[in-house]
Amino acid sequence: MKTKFDNHRQTTKILFTLALLLIYLCGSAQLKGGHILGAMGLQSGTQTPENTLSVYVPGYFYTASSLRDANGDKALANPDLTMSITGAGASYVSDFKIFGANYGATVLIAFAANTIQGNSVNATNSLALTDTYIQPVQLGWHNKRADFVFSYQMYLPTGKFTAGASDNSGLGMFMNEFSAGTTLFFNDKKTIHFSALASYEINGKKKDTDIKTGDILSIEGGLGKTFYMLNAAKTAPTGILNAGLIYYLQYKMTSDKIPVPIIGIVEGDKDHIGGIGAEINYYHIGCSTSAGFRWIGEIDAVNRFQGNTFFLTLAHVFSFKKK
């Protein structure tokens, strides 16, 4: 026997899908994935040193300046939409070897405000628990002129999600992602480098619906220079400074699937975007503490918002190396 709650939930599903269909017919709707662009930049293909535990606090801020249609033209100017994420995370790299690579793992508990679910300006949640990021496997290789990294990560739907709600803090779906990348060094001291990290996200169905976000490919990296800051006697480094240009690209590889009563499965046009900006980060050797800042201005957006991404990271590194 159906209850009033069941009927209400079914009505919500239908209204939600019909609303999304209406936006699709207007030519700009896309569903968002869990991958946060801007989280990686310089040396994105390099794993941190072995026998270290990094505890970090990220600060992500995104502001949309326009909504772009299928032709890349402005469908909406000045949407007055911002999104922010913060939290606490930890990343550990061991000396345990798998296929010659160091094994590592990462977890991030995050909180988000004004979570962007798709191409909607109706995002009004205050800071709340969002989806949890877990990377149970990261493998890193270090060679003379190149580093390589491979990882598997998942996004757990721990954030609030109700179909059709404007105050969702999570995306309401389980997400799997595989990443592989490299950092190339152009001199023996490894002070000039270029990196690229490709991540492929496979999304499950949204909670209590048959709506499915398409697969997403993200590519991030940068071209930079490393500077070693020396003590007054110039006999030993006191800090390491990295600075350079960074970029990201993201493409929807398969179409979003939205079931609509009578009509059937509706598939929207795929979206994509690019971005270019700058990064500077500094690691103080004596304090084992680092701080980094990234800015990326987005370009060439199709079927999605275009704006600016800001990313600030503070971290402390605990070393377990035997002296």
C-alpha positions, 0 to 999 in steps of 0.5 A: 500500500502506498503512503502519502509520503510515497505519493509525494516522493513520486510527484517530486520525481516527476516534477524534477524530471519535467523541470530538467526537460524544460531546461534541456529544451531551452538548450543549456541543461547539464548535470554536474559531476563530483570532480572539483576543477582546480584541486590539482595544478603544478606537478599534478603527476607527482606523488608526495614523498614516501613515509609522510602524512599530510593533513590539509585544509582546502578552500575552494571558491567559484564564481560564475560570470555567465551561463553559456549555451550550445554555441558558446554564447551567453544564455545568461549574463551575471547569474550572481552565483557562487559556490564554496567548499572547505573541510579537512583532509589527510593524505598518507604515502608509505614506503610499501611498493606495488609494481615498483610504486609507492602506495598512498591513500587520501580522505577528505571530509568537506562542507559546501555552500550554494552547491551547483547541481547543474545549470541552475541559478537556484542554489541556496544551501548554507555551509553543510556536509557535502559528498565525501572524497576517498582515494583508497589507492594511489600509486606513485613512481619517481624517475630521474626526468619524470614522475608518474601517478595512478589512482582510484577515488570515489565520492560517497553521497553523504551530502543532503540530496532530495530530487528537485530541492534547491538546498541540496549540499550533495549530488545524491549519487555514488561516483567512481573515478580513475586518474593517471598522470605525469610530471616531466622535468626539463633539467637534472635539478628538476626545477623546470617542470610540466604536468598533466593529470587525466581523470575519468569519472563514472557516475551512478544514478541519483538518489530515489530517481533514474537520473544519471549524470554522464561520464566526465573527463578532466585534465589538469596540470601546469608549467612551472619553476621551482626555487629553493630559498637558502638560509643567510649563509646560503648553505642549506635551503629553508623553503621551496617555492613553486610558481607557474601557469596552470590549466584545466579542461573538462568534457562530458563524454557521455550524455546525461540521461533523464527519464521522463514519463511518456516521452522516455529517456531524454539525453542532453547535449554534452558540455565542455570548458577550459581554464588557464591561470596561475599558481604559487605555493611555498613549503617551509622546511623547518615548520613542515608547513605549506600554503598554496594559492591557485586562480583559474579564469575559465574560457570556451564554455559550452552548455555550462557556467563560465567564471573564475575558480580560486583554490587555497590550501594549507597543509602540515606534513608529518614525516616518518622517515627513519633518521 
